[in-house]
Amino acid sequence: MRAAFLKAFSLLAVIGVSGHAVVEAPTPRGTGPVQRERCGTALTTQLEKDIASPIEDAMKKADVNYNCNAYLCRGYQLEDNLENVQSVKAGDVIDFHIALIAGHHPGYANVSVVDLTTNRVLGEPLRYWADWPDSTSGPPRNDIDFNVTIPETLSSACDMAGKCAIQWYWWASKNKQTYESCVDFYMEQ
């Protein structure tokens, strides 16, 4: 699946998509049949056209079949991504790479653990950038290549797959666009 994702991403980058950024590693949630069922074909098709596009572009396509939250992991569903759920321990360090396609929309970004039931951040962000993307931060670029450490405080809140995800979030404030990617995990007990 990762090879197919990278192939599709490379193709999109070559043909000049309107998208901007997406988590490339670790493997983020992606689209699938459960998303299509819950979010509707029109919205899902729009998200599939450009995996790095702002959520607002897809919301313009939402129709009567839209019955999900596209602002939670882009509407991508856990059931379509079970093979990518990571088992982690407190103190584990997870490396991230963001594929930045077009970074001319400044804003802020963060990486946080999100409660998937309430769509609320648990604790403090694991990383935060007041000015993202930061073209002055490298090389190496610490805004597209970075790591996060899993906090111990998550052990009971995130003890099963489907309770939590690590969410990369970018709000491009000038053009009011939202970009997100989620990485599913659970804490080993």
LOSE-698365 format. One record per residue: residue number from 1; residue in one letter; x, y, z of N, C-alpha, C in turn. Coordinates in nm, 2 decimals, padded with zeros to 4 digits. Example, Ala and Ser with C-alpha at 12.3 -4.5 7.8 and 13.67 -1.06 7.14 Angstrom:
<recs>
+-----+--------+--------+--------+--------+--------+--------+--------+--------+--------+--------+
: num : residu :   n_c1 :   n_c2 :   n_c3 :  ca_c1 :  ca_c2 :  ca_c3 :   c_c1 :   c_c2 :   c_c3 :
+-----+--------+--------+--------+--------+--------+--------+--------+--------+--------+--------+
:   1 :      A :  01.32 : -00.57 :  00.78 :  01.23 : -00.45 :  00.78 :  01.32 : -00.33 :  00.78 :
:   2 :      S :  01.28 : -00.22 :  00.71 :  01.37 : -00.11 :  00.71 :  01.29 :  00.00 :  00.79 :
+-----+--------+--------+--------+--------+--------+--------+--------+--------+--------+--------+
</recs>
This chain:
<recs>
+-----+--------+--------+--------+--------+--------+--------+--------+--------+--------+--------+
: num : residu :   n_c1 :   n_c2 :   n_c3 :  ca_c1 :  ca_c2 :  ca_c3 :   c_c1 :   c_c2 :   c_c3 :
+-----+--------+--------+--------+--------+--------+--------+--------+--------+--------+--------+
:   1 :      M :  00.08 : -00.12 :  00.00 :  00.00 :  00.00 :  00.00 :  00.09 :  00.13 :  00.00 :
:   2 :      R :  00.20 :  00.12 :  00.08 :  00.29 :  00.24 :  00.08 :  00.35 :  00.27 : -00.06 :
:   3 :      A :  00.38 :  00.16 : -00.13 :  00.44 :  00.18 : -00.26 :  00.33 :  00.25 : -00.36 :
:   4 :      A :  00.21 :  00.21 : -00.34 :  00.10 :  00.26 : -00.43 :  00.08 :  00.41 : -00.39 :
:   5 :      F :  00.09 :  00.44 : -00.26 :  00.07 :  00.58 : -00.21 :  00.18 :  00.67 : -00.27 :
:   6 :      L :  00.31 :  00.62 : -00.26 :  00.42 :  00.70 : -00.31 :  00.41 :  00.72 : -00.46 :
:   7 :      K :  00.37 :  00.61 : -00.53 :  00.36 :  00.62 : -00.68 :  00.25 :  00.73 : -00.71 :
:   8 :      A :  00.14 :  00.72 : -00.64 :  00.03 :  00.82 : -00.67 :  00.08 :  00.96 : -00.63 :
:   9 :      F :  00.15 :  00.97 : -00.52 :  00.20 :  01.10 : -00.48 :  00.29 :  01.16 : -00.58 :
:  10 :      S :  00.39 :  01.07 : -00.63 :  00.48 :  01.12 : -00.73 :  00.42 :  01.16 : -00.86 :
:  11 :      L :  00.32 :  01.09 : -00.90 :  00.24 :  01.12 : -01.02 :  00.17 :  01.26 : -01.00 :
:  12 :      L :  00.11 :  01.28 : -00.88 :  00.04 :  01.41 : -00.86 :  00.14 :  01.52 : -00.86 :
:  13 :      A :  00.26 :  01.50 : -00.80 :  00.36 :  01.61 : -00.80 :  00.41 :  01.64 : -00.94 :
:  14 :      V :  00.42 :  01.55 : -01.02 :  00.46 :  01.57 : -01.16 :  00.36 :  01.65 : -01.24 :
:  15 :      I :  00.23 :  01.61 : -01.23 :  00.13 :  01.68 : -01.31 :  00.08 :  01.81 : -01.26 :
:  16 :      G :  00.14 :  01.86 : -01.15 :  00.11 :  01.99 : -01.10 : -00.03 :  02.00 : -01.03 :
:  17 :      V : -00.04 :  01.94 : -00.92 : -00.17 :  01.94 : -00.85 : -00.19 :  02.07 : -00.77 :
:  18 :      S : -00.31 :  02.10 : -00.73 : -00.33 :  02.22 : -00.65 : -00.30 :  02.20 : -00.50 :
:  19 :      G : -00.26 :  02.08 : -00.47 : -00.24 :  02.05 : -00.33 : -00.11 :  02.11 : -00.27 :
:  20 :      H : -00.10 :  02.09 : -00.14 :  00.01 :  02.17 : -00.07 :  00.10 :  02.08 :  00.02 :
:  21 :      A :  00.05 :  02.00 :  00.11 :  00.13 :  01.92 :  00.20 :  00.06 :  01.81 :  00.26 :
:  22 :      V :  00.13 :  01.70 :  00.29 :  00.08 :  01.58 :  00.34 :  00.19 :  01.50 :  00.42 :
:  23 :      V :  00.15 :  01.43 :  00.52 :  00.25 :  01.34 :  00.59 :  00.28 :  01.23 :  00.49 :
:  24 :      E :  00.41 :  01.21 :  00.47 :  00.45 :  01.10 :  00.39 :  00.50 :  00.98 :  00.47 :
:  25 :      A :  00.56 :  01.01 :  00.59 :  00.61 :  00.91 :  00.68 :  00.60 :  00.96 :  00.82 :
:  26 :      P :  00.55 :  00.87 :  00.91 :  00.51 :  00.74 :  00.89 :  00.38 :  00.73 :  00.81 :
:  27 :      T :  00.35 :  00.61 :  00.77 :  00.23 :  00.59 :  00.68 :  00.11 :  00.65 :  00.75 :
:  28 :      P :  00.05 :  00.75 :  00.68 : -00.08 :  00.81 :  00.74 : -00.20 :  00.74 :  00.69 :
:  29 :      R : -00.31 :  00.77 :  00.75 : -00.44 :  00.72 :  00.71 : -00.46 :  00.76 :  00.56 :
:  30 :      G : -00.53 :  00.67 :  00.49 : -00.57 :  00.70 :  00.35 : -00.72 :  00.67 :  00.33 :
:  31 :      T : -00.76 :  00.69 :  00.21 : -00.90 :  00.67 :  00.17 : -00.93 :  00.52 :  00.16 :
:  32 :      G : -01.06 :  00.49 :  00.15 : -01.10 :  00.35 :  00.13 : -01.25 :  00.34 :  00.12 :
:  33 :      P : -01.30 :  00.22 :  00.11 : -01.44 :  00.20 :  00.09 : -01.53 :  00.24 :  00.21 :
:  34 :      V : -01.48 :  00.23 :  00.33 : -01.56 :  00.28 :  00.45 : -01.57 :  00.43 :  00.44 :
:  35 :      Q : -01.46 :  00.50 :  00.41 : -01.47 :  00.64 :  00.39 : -01.57 :  00.68 :  00.28 :
:  36 :      R : -01.57 :  00.61 :  00.17 : -01.66 :  00.64 :  00.06 : -01.81 :  00.62 :  00.11 :
:  37 :      E : -01.83 :  00.52 :  00.19 : -01.96 :  00.49 :  00.24 : -02.01 :  00.60 :  00.34 :
:  38 :      R : -01.92 :  00.64 :  00.43 : -01.96 :  00.74 :  00.53 : -01.95 :  00.89 :  00.48 :
:  39 :      C : -01.86 :  00.92 :  00.40 : -01.84 :  01.06 :  00.36 : -01.90 :  01.09 :  00.23 :
:  40 :      G : -01.94 :  00.99 :  00.15 : -02.00 :  01.01 :  00.02 : -01.90 :  01.00 : -00.09 :
:  41 :      T : -01.94 :  00.96 : -00.20 : -01.85 :  00.95 : -00.32 : -01.80 :  01.08 : -00.37 :
:  42 :      A : -01.88 :  01.18 : -00.37 : -01.83 :  01.31 : -00.42 : -01.71 :  01.37 : -00.34 :
:  43 :      L : -01.73 :  01.37 : -00.21 : -01.62 :  01.43 : -00.12 : -01.50 :  01.33 : -00.13 :
:  44 :      T : -01.52 :  01.20 : -00.12 : -01.41 :  01.11 : -00.12 : -01.33 :  01.12 : -00.26 :
:  45 :      T : -01.40 :  01.13 : -00.37 : -01.34 :  01.14 : -00.50 : -01.25 :  01.27 : -00.50 :
:  46 :      Q : -01.30 :  01.38 : -00.45 : -01.22 :  01.50 : -00.44 : -01.09 :  01.48 : -00.36 :
:  47 :      L : -01.10 :  01.42 : -00.25 : -00.99 :  01.39 : -00.16 : -00.89 :  01.30 : -00.23 :
:  48 :      E : -00.94 :  01.20 : -00.31 : -00.85 :  01.11 : -00.38 : -00.78 :  01.18 : -00.50 :
:  49 :      K : -00.84 :  01.28 : -00.56 : -00.78 :  01.35 : -00.67 : -00.65 :  01.41 : -00.63 :
:  50 :      D : -00.64 :  01.46 : -00.50 : -00.52 :  01.53 : -00.45 : -00.51 :  01.51 : -00.31 :
:  51 :      I : -00.42 :  01.41 : -00.27 : -00.40 :  01.37 : -00.13 : -00.35 :  01.48 : -00.04 :
:  52 :      A : -00.30 :  01.59 : -00.10 : -00.24 :  01.70 : -00.02 : -00.32 :  01.82 : -00.03 :
:  53 :      S : -00.44 :  01.81 : -00.08 : -00.52 :  01.93 : -00.10 : -00.59 :  01.98 :  00.04 :
:  54 :      P : -00.63 :  02.10 :  00.04 : -00.70 :  02.15 :  00.16 : -00.84 :  02.09 :  00.18 :
:  55 :      I : -00.88 :  02.06 :  00.30 : -01.00 :  02.00 :  00.32 : -01.12 :  02.08 :  00.27 :
:  56 :      E : -01.10 :  02.21 :  00.27 : -01.21 :  02.30 :  00.22 : -01.25 :  02.27 :  00.08 :
:  57 :      D : -01.15 :  02.23 : -00.01 : -01.18 :  02.20 : -00.15 : -01.27 :  02.08 : -00.15 :
:  58 :      A : -01.25 :  01.98 : -00.07 : -01.34 :  01.86 : -00.07 : -01.48 :  01.90 : -00.01 :
:  59 :      M : -01.48 :  01.98 :  00.09 : -01.61 :  02.02 :  00.15 : -01.71 :  02.08 :  00.05 :
:  60 :      K : -01.65 :  02.15 : -00.05 : -01.73 :  02.21 : -00.16 : -01.81 :  02.10 : -00.24 :
:  61 :      K : -01.76 :  01.98 : -00.23 : -01.82 :  01.87 : -00.31 : -01.91 :  01.78 : -00.22 :
:  62 :      A : -01.92 :  01.81 : -00.09 : -02.00 :  01.73 :  00.00 : -02.15 :  01.73 : -00.05 :
:  63 :      D : -02.21 :  01.62 : -00.04 : -02.35 :  01.61 : -00.09 : -02.44 :  01.55 :  00.02 :
:  64 :      V : -02.56 :  01.50 : -00.01 : -02.65 :  01.45 :  00.09 : -02.59 :  01.32 :  00.15 :
:  65 :      N : -02.50 :  01.26 :  00.09 : -02.44 :  01.13 :  00.14 : -02.32 :  01.16 :  00.24 :
:  66 :      Y : -02.29 :  01.28 :  00.26 : -02.19 :  01.32 :  00.36 : -02.23 :  01.30 :  00.50 :
:  67 :      N : -02.17 :  01.20 :  00.57 : -02.20 :  01.16 :  00.70 : -02.08 :  01.13 :  00.78 :
:  68 :      C : -01.98 :  01.21 :  00.78 : -01.85 :  01.19 :  00.85 : -01.80 :  01.33 :  00.89 :
:  69 :      N : -01.68 :  01.33 :  00.95 : -01.62 :  01.46 :  00.98 : -01.49 :  01.47 :  00.90 :
:  70 :      A : -01.49 :  01.54 :  00.79 : -01.37 :  01.56 :  00.71 : -01.26 :  01.63 :  00.78 :
:  71 :      Y : -01.30 :  01.71 :  00.88 : -01.20 :  01.78 :  00.96 : -01.14 :  01.69 :  01.07 :
:  72 :      L : -01.16 :  01.57 :  01.07 : -01.10 :  01.47 :  01.16 : -01.03 :  01.37 :  01.07 :
:  73 :      C : -00.90 :  01.38 :  01.06 : -00.82 :  01.29 :  00.97 : -00.87 :  01.29 :  00.83 :
:  74 :      R : -00.91 :  01.40 :  00.78 : -00.96 :  01.42 :  00.64 : -01.08 :  01.33 :  00.61 :
:  75 :      G : -01.15 :  01.28 :  00.71 : -01.26 :  01.18 :  00.69 : -01.21 :  01.04 :  00.67 :
:  76 :      Y : -01.08 :  01.02 :  00.66 : -01.03 :  00.89 :  00.64 : -01.07 :  00.80 :  00.76 :
:  77 :      Q : -01.11 :  00.68 :  00.74 : -01.16 :  00.59 :  00.85 : -01.06 :  00.49 :  00.89 :
:  78 :      L : -01.06 :  00.46 :  01.02 : -00.97 :  00.36 :  01.08 : -00.99 :  00.23 :  01.01 :
:  79 :      E : -01.11 :  00.19 :  00.98 : -01.14 :  00.06 :  00.93 : -01.07 :  00.04 :  00.79 :
:  80 :      D : -01.04 :  00.14 :  00.72 : -00.97 :  00.14 :  00.59 : -00.82 :  00.13 :  00.61 :
:  81 :      N : -00.77 :  00.14 :  00.73 : -00.63 :  00.16 :  00.76 : -00.58 :  00.07 :  00.87 :
:  82 :      L : -00.64 : -00.03 :  00.90 : -00.60 : -00.12 :  01.02 : -00.46 : -00.17 :  01.01 :
:  83 :      E : -00.41 : -00.19 :  00.88 : -00.28 : -00.25 :  00.87 : -00.17 : -00.14 :  00.90 :
:  84 :      N : -00.21 : -00.02 :  00.92 : -00.11 :  00.09 :  00.94 : -00.10 :  00.13 :  01.09 :
:  85 :      V : -00.18 :  00.07 :  01.18 : -00.19 :  00.11 :  01.32 : -00.05 :  00.07 :  01.38 :
:  86 :      Q :  00.01 :  00.16 :  01.45 :  00.14 :  00.14 :  01.52 :  00.12 :  00.12 :  01.66 :
:  87 :      S :  00.20 :  00.02 :  01.72 :  00.20 :  00.00 :  01.86 :  00.32 :  00.08 :  01.91 :
:  88 :      V :  00.30 :  00.16 :  02.01 :  00.41 :  00.24 :  02.07 :  00.41 :  00.23 :  02.22 :
:  89 :      K :  00.53 :  00.28 :  02.27 :  00.55 :  00.29 :  02.42 :  00.58 :  00.43 :  02.45 :
:  90 :      A :  00.55 :  00.47 :  02.58 :  00.59 :  00.60 :  02.62 :  00.74 :  00.61 :  02.60 :
:  91 :      G :  00.78 :  00.73 :  02.55 :  00.92 :  00.76 :  02.53 :  00.97 :  00.72 :  02.39 :
:  92 :      D :  00.89 :  00.65 :  02.31 :  00.92 :  00.61 :  02.17 :  00.93 :  00.74 :  02.09 :
:  93 :      V :  01.03 :  00.75 :  02.00 :  01.05 :  00.86 :  01.91 :  01.00 :  00.82 :  01.77 :
:  94 :      I :  00.92 :  00.90 :  01.72 :  00.86 :  00.87 :  01.58 :  00.91 :  00.98 :  01.49 :
:  95 :      D :  00.97 :  00.94 :  01.38 :  01.02 :  01.03 :  01.28 :  00.91 :  01.06 :  01.18 :
:  96 :      F :  00.90 :  01.19 :  01.14 :  00.80 :  01.23 :  01.04 :  00.87 :  01.29 :  00.92 :
:  97 :      H :  00.81 :  01.28 :  00.81 :  00.85 :  01.35 :  00.69 :  00.72 :  01.41 :  00.62 :
:  98 :      I :  00.72 :  01.54 :  00.60 :  00.61 :  01.60 :  00.54 :  00.65 :  01.63 :  00.39 :
:  99 :      A :  00.56 :  01.59 :  00.30 :  00.58 :  01.62 :  00.16 :  00.52 :  01.76 :  00.13 :
: 100 :      L :  00.61 :  01.85 :  00.12 :  00.57 :  01.99 :  00.10 :  00.56 :  02.02 : -00.05 :
: 101 :      I :  00.45 :  02.03 : -00.11 :  00.43 :  02.05 : -00.25 :  00.43 :  02.20 : -00.29 :
: 102 :      A :  00.36 :  02.28 : -00.21 :  00.35 :  02.42 : -00.23 :  00.34 :  02.49 : -00.10 :
: 103 :      G :  00.45 :  02.56 : -00.06 :  00.45 :  02.62 :  00.07 :  00.44 :  02.77 :  00.07 :
: 104 :      H :  00.37 :  02.83 : -00.02 :  00.36 :  02.97 : -00.03 :  00.24 :  03.02 :  00.05 :
: 105 :      H :  00.18 :  02.94 :  00.13 :  00.06 :  02.98 :  00.22 :  00.10 :  02.98 :  00.36 :
: 106 :      P :  00.15 :  03.08 :  00.42 :  00.20 :  03.08 :  00.56 :  00.08 :  03.06 :  00.66 :
: 107 :      G :  00.12 :  03.00 :  00.77 :  00.02 :  02.98 :  00.87 :  00.09 :  02.92 :  00.99 :
: 108 :      Y :  00.02 :  02.84 :  01.07 :  00.08 :  02.77 :  01.18 :  00.06 :  02.62 :  01.17 :
: 109 :      A :  00.14 :  02.54 :  01.23 :  00.12 :  02.39 :  01.23 :  00.15 :  02.33 :  01.36 :
: 110 :      N :  00.10 :  02.21 :  01.38 :  00.13 :  02.14 :  01.50 :  00.12 :  01.99 :  01.48 :
: 111 :      V :  00.18 :  01.92 :  01.57 :  00.16 :  01.77 :  01.57 :  00.10 :  01.74 :  01.71 :
: 112 :      S : -00.01 :  01.68 :  01.72 : -00.08 :  01.66 :  01.85 : -00.14 :  01.52 :  01.85 :
: 113 :      V : -00.17 :  01.47 :  01.97 : -00.24 :  01.35 :  01.98 : -00.39 :  01.39 :  02.00 :
: 114 :      V : -00.47 :  01.33 :  01.92 : -00.61 :  01.36 :  01.91 : -00.70 :  01.24 :  01.96 :
: 115 :      D : -00.79 :  01.27 :  02.04 : -00.89 :  01.18 :  02.09 : -00.99 :  01.16 :  01.97 :
: 116 :      L : -01.00 :  01.04 :  01.91 : -01.08 :  01.02 :  01.79 : -01.23 :  01.03 :  01.82 :
: 117 :      T : -01.27 :  01.01 :  01.94 : -01.41 :  01.02 :  01.97 : -01.46 :  01.16 :  01.98 :
: 118 :      T : -01.38 :  01.25 :  02.04 : -01.42 :  01.39 :  02.06 : -01.36 :  01.49 :  01.97 :
: 119 :      N : -01.26 :  01.44 :  01.89 : -01.18 :  01.53 :  01.80 : -01.11 :  01.64 :  01.88 :
: 120 :      R : -01.07 :  01.61 :  02.00 : -01.00 :  01.71 :  02.09 : -00.85 :  01.66 :  02.11 :
: 121 :      V : -00.77 :  01.76 :  02.12 : -00.63 :  01.74 :  02.15 : -00.61 :  01.69 :  02.29 :
: 122 :      L : -00.53 :  01.59 :  02.31 : -00.50 :  01.54 :  02.44 : -00.36 :  01.60 :  02.49 :
: 123 :      G : -00.36 :  01.68 :  02.59 : -00.24 :  01.74 :  02.64 : -00.19 :  01.85 :  02.55 :
: 124 :      E : -00.06 :  01.88 :  02.56 :  00.00 :  01.98 :  02.48 :  00.05 :  01.92 :  02.35 :
: 125 :      P :  00.06 :  02.01 :  02.24 :  00.11 :  01.96 :  02.12 :  00.25 :  01.90 :  02.13 :
: 126 :      L :  00.28 :  01.80 :  02.05 :  00.41 :  01.73 :  02.06 :  00.51 :  01.82 :  01.98 :
: 127 :      R :  00.46 :  01.89 :  01.88 :  00.55 :  01.99 :  01.81 :  00.45 :  02.11 :  01.77 :
: 128 :      Y :  00.51 :  02.23 :  01.76 :  00.43 :  02.34 :  01.72 :  00.53 :  02.44 :  01.64 :
: 129 :      W :  00.47 :  02.49 :  01.54 :  00.54 :  02.60 :  01.46 :  00.45 :  02.71 :  01.44 :
: 130 :      A :  00.49 :  02.83 :  01.49 :  00.40 :  02.95 :  01.48 :  00.40 :  03.00 :  01.34 :
: 131 :      D :  00.51 :  02.97 :  01.26 :  00.52 :  03.02 :  01.12 :  00.56 :  02.90 :  01.04 :
: 132 :      W :  00.46 :  02.84 :  00.98 :  00.48 :  02.72 :  00.89 :  00.43 :  02.74 :  00.75 :
: 133 :      P :  00.49 :  02.70 :  00.65 :  00.63 :  02.64 :  00.65 :  00.73 :  02.75 :  00.67 :
: 134 :      D :  00.84 :  02.70 :  00.73 :  00.95 :  02.79 :  00.77 :  01.07 :  02.77 :  00.68 :
: 135 :      S :  01.08 :  02.84 :  00.57 :  01.18 :  02.82 :  00.47 :  01.32 :  02.85 :  00.52 :
: 136 :      T :  01.33 :  02.92 :  00.63 :  01.46 :  02.95 :  00.69 :  01.51 :  02.85 :  00.79 :
: 137 :      S :  01.44 :  02.74 :  00.80 :  01.48 :  02.64 :  00.91 :  01.56 :  02.52 :  00.85 :
: 138 :      G :  01.67 :  02.55 :  00.78 :  01.75 :  02.44 :  00.74 :  01.86 :  02.49 :  00.65 :
: 139 :      P :  01.93 :  02.39 :  00.59 :  01.91 :  02.25 :  00.60 :  01.97 :  02.19 :  00.73 :
: 140 :      P :  01.92 :  02.08 :  00.78 :  01.80 :  02.02 :  00.74 :  01.68 :  02.10 :  00.78 :
: 141 :      R :  01.57 :  02.08 :  00.71 :  01.44 :  02.15 :  00.74 :  01.38 :  02.09 :  00.86 :
: 142 :      N :  01.37 :  02.15 :  00.98 :  01.30 :  02.09 :  01.09 :  01.15 :  02.12 :  01.09 :
: 143 :      D :  01.10 :  02.17 :  00.98 :  00.95 :  02.18 :  00.97 :  00.89 :  02.07 :  00.88 :
: 144 :      I :  00.98 :  02.01 :  00.80 :  00.93 :  01.89 :  00.72 :  00.99 :  01.76 :  00.76 :
: 145 :      D :  01.10 :  01.76 :  00.83 :  01.17 :  01.64 :  00.88 :  01.19 :  01.67 :  01.03 :
: 146 :      F :  01.12 :  01.59 :  01.11 :  01.13 :  01.61 :  01.25 :  01.08 :  01.48 :  01.32 :
: 147 :      N :  01.09 :  01.48 :  01.45 :  01.04 :  01.37 :  01.53 :  00.96 :  01.41 :  01.65 :
: 148 :      V :  00.88 :  01.32 :  01.70 :  00.80 :  01.35 :  01.82 :  00.82 :  01.24 :  01.92 :
: 149 :      T :  00.81 :  01.27 :  02.04 :  00.83 :  01.17 :  02.15 :  00.69 :  01.14 :  02.21 :
: 150 :      I :  00.66 :  01.01 :  02.22 :  00.53 :  00.97 :  02.28 :  00.53 :  00.99 :  02.43 :
: 151 :      P :  00.44 :  01.08 :  02.48 :  00.43 :  01.10 :  02.63 :  00.37 :  00.99 :  02.71 :
: 152 :      E :  00.42 :  00.98 :  02.83 :  00.37 :  00.87 :  02.92 :  00.22 :  00.89 :  02.96 :
: 153 :      T :  00.18 :  01.02 :  02.96 :  00.04 :  01.05 :  03.00 : -00.07 :  00.99 :  02.92 :
: 154 :      L : -00.03 :  00.93 :  02.80 : -00.14 :  00.88 :  02.71 : -00.17 :  00.74 :  02.74 :
: 155 :      S : -00.11 :  00.67 :  02.83 : -00.12 :  00.52 :  02.83 : -00.26 :  00.47 :  02.85 :
: 156 :      S : -00.34 :  00.53 :  02.93 : -00.48 :  00.48 :  02.94 : -00.58 :  00.53 :  02.84 :
: 157 :      A : -00.55 :  00.66 :  02.80 : -00.64 :  00.72 :  02.70 : -00.63 :  00.66 :  02.56 :
: 158 :      C : -00.51 :  00.60 :  02.53 : -00.48 :  00.55 :  02.40 : -00.44 :  00.41 :  02.40 :
: 159 :      D : -00.51 :  00.33 :  02.48 : -00.47 :  00.19 :  02.50 : -00.52 :  00.09 :  02.40 :
: 160 :      M : -00.60 :  00.14 :  02.31 : -00.66 :  00.05 :  02.20 : -00.66 :  00.13 :  02.07 :
: 161 :      A : -00.64 :  00.06 :  01.96 : -00.65 :  00.12 :  01.83 : -00.79 :  00.18 :  01.81 :
: 162 :      G : -00.79 :  00.30 :  01.75 : -00.92 :  00.37 :  01.73 : -00.95 :  00.47 :  01.83 :
: 163 :      K : -00.88 :  00.48 :  01.94 : -00.90 :  00.58 :  02.04 : -00.83 :  00.71 :  02.01 :
: 164 :      C : -00.70 :  00.70 :  01.96 : -00.62 :  00.81 :  01.94 : -00.55 :  00.81 :  01.81 :
: 165 :      A : -00.51 :  00.92 :  01.76 : -00.42 :  00.93 :  01.64 : -00.32 :  01.05 :  01.67 :
: 166 :      I : -00.21 :  01.04 :  01.61 : -00.12 :  01.15 :  01.60 : -00.16 :  01.23 :  01.48 :
: 167 :      Q : -00.19 :  01.36 :  01.50 : -00.24 :  01.44 :  01.38 : -00.14 :  01.55 :  01.35 :
: 168 :      W : -00.10 :  01.56 :  01.23 : -00.03 :  01.67 :  01.18 : -00.13 :  01.77 :  01.12 :
: 169 :      Y : -00.13 :  01.89 :  01.16 : -00.23 :  01.99 :  01.13 : -00.16 :  02.12 :  01.09 :
: 170 :      W : -00.20 :  02.17 :  00.97 : -00.15 :  02.30 :  00.92 : -00.27 :  02.39 :  00.88 :
: 171 :      W : -00.27 :  02.51 :  00.94 : -00.38 :  02.61 :  00.91 : -00.31 :  02.72 :  00.83 :
: 172 :      A : -00.33 :  02.73 :  00.70 : -00.28 :  02.84 :  00.62 : -00.37 :  02.96 :  00.64 :
: 173 :      S : -00.33 :  03.05 :  00.72 : -00.42 :  03.15 :  00.77 : -00.46 :  03.25 :  00.66 :
: 174 :      K : -00.37 :  03.28 :  00.57 : -00.40 :  03.38 :  00.46 : -00.51 :  03.34 :  00.37 :
: 175 :      N : -00.51 :  03.21 :  00.33 : -00.62 :  03.17 :  00.24 : -00.72 :  03.08 :  00.31 :
: 176 :      K : -00.71 :  03.07 :  00.44 : -00.80 :  03.00 :  00.52 : -00.82 :  02.85 :  00.48 :
: 177 :      Q : -00.71 :  02.78 :  00.48 : -00.72 :  02.64 :  00.43 : -00.66 :  02.55 :  00.54 :
: 178 :      T : -00.72 :  02.43 :  00.55 : -00.68 :  02.33 :  00.65 : -00.62 :  02.21 :  00.58 :
: 179 :      Y : -00.51 :  02.16 :  00.64 : -00.44 :  02.04 :  00.59 : -00.41 :  01.95 :  00.71 :
: 180 :      E : -00.44 :  01.82 :  00.69 : -00.42 :  01.73 :  00.80 : -00.38 :  01.60 :  00.75 :
: 181 :      S : -00.31 :  01.53 :  00.84 : -00.28 :  01.38 :  00.82 : -00.28 :  01.32 :  00.95 :
: 182 :      C : -00.33 :  01.19 :  00.96 : -00.33 :  01.12 :  01.09 : -00.25 :  00.99 :  01.08 :
: 183 :      V : -00.19 :  00.96 :  01.19 : -00.12 :  00.83 :  01.21 : -00.18 :  00.76 :  01.32 :
: 184 :      D : -00.24 :  00.65 :  01.30 : -00.31 :  00.57 :  01.41 : -00.21 :  00.49 :  01.49 :
: 185 :      F : -00.23 :  00.49 :  01.62 : -00.15 :  00.42 :  01.71 : -00.22 :  00.37 :  01.83 :
: 186 :      Y : -00.16 :  00.28 :  01.91 : -00.21 :  00.25 :  02.05 : -00.09 :  00.23 :  02.13 :
: 187 :      M : -00.11 :  00.26 :  02.26 :  00.00 :  00.24 :  02.36 :  00.01 :  00.10 :  02.41 :
: 188 :      E :  00.12 :  00.04 :  02.41 :  00.15 : -00.09 :  02.46 :  00.13 : -00.08 :  02.61 :
: 189 :      Q :  00.07 : -00.18 :  02.67 :  00.05 : -00.18 :  02.82 :  00.15 : -00.27 :  02.89 :
+-----+--------+--------+--------+--------+--------+--------+--------+--------+--------+--------+
</recs>
